[in-house]
Amino acid sequence: MKGNLVTNYTFNAATGAITFAQFPSIDLERVLLITNVTDNIIIYNFANSSLGGTVATNVLTLDYNTTSMDNGDDLQIHYVAPEDNVIIDDTGGTYTYFGFAAPTSATSAARWKIKRLTQATNVFQLADGNDQYDNVWDNRASLSYS
């Protein structure tokens, strides 16, 4: 498993809650490491029981006391994304589309990371130019890619 950097999140320092905005839900077992880069402090480590937390839907509440931190602090979050739902659409022409989402995501929900392969050049591009889980699979052909 490879840890992805989560860049779409909100941090509530007063409560120690981190909302993973790019995912509809998260699994605690998939959170590897969270560092407050602003303060240079590890605040979550899967291998250290004193640096744990609890999860409710897409919110991780840390065991670490973050009340002296700021909501705007830069966090580096390593998370193994649950790309269990994969759809491949080979259009038989110019493009092949690859969609990744949590297993229960509807194709009409804005919960997909979509990659497009240009067959002539073997070049992959991402919908909206990013790897966020915020696109609708049903709209894949009309999205912008870079």
Summary of the structure (lengths in Angstrom):
residues: 146
radius of gyration: 17.2
end to end distance: 25.6
largest distance: 55.8
contacts: 406
relative contact order: 0.19
helix: 8%
strand: 45%
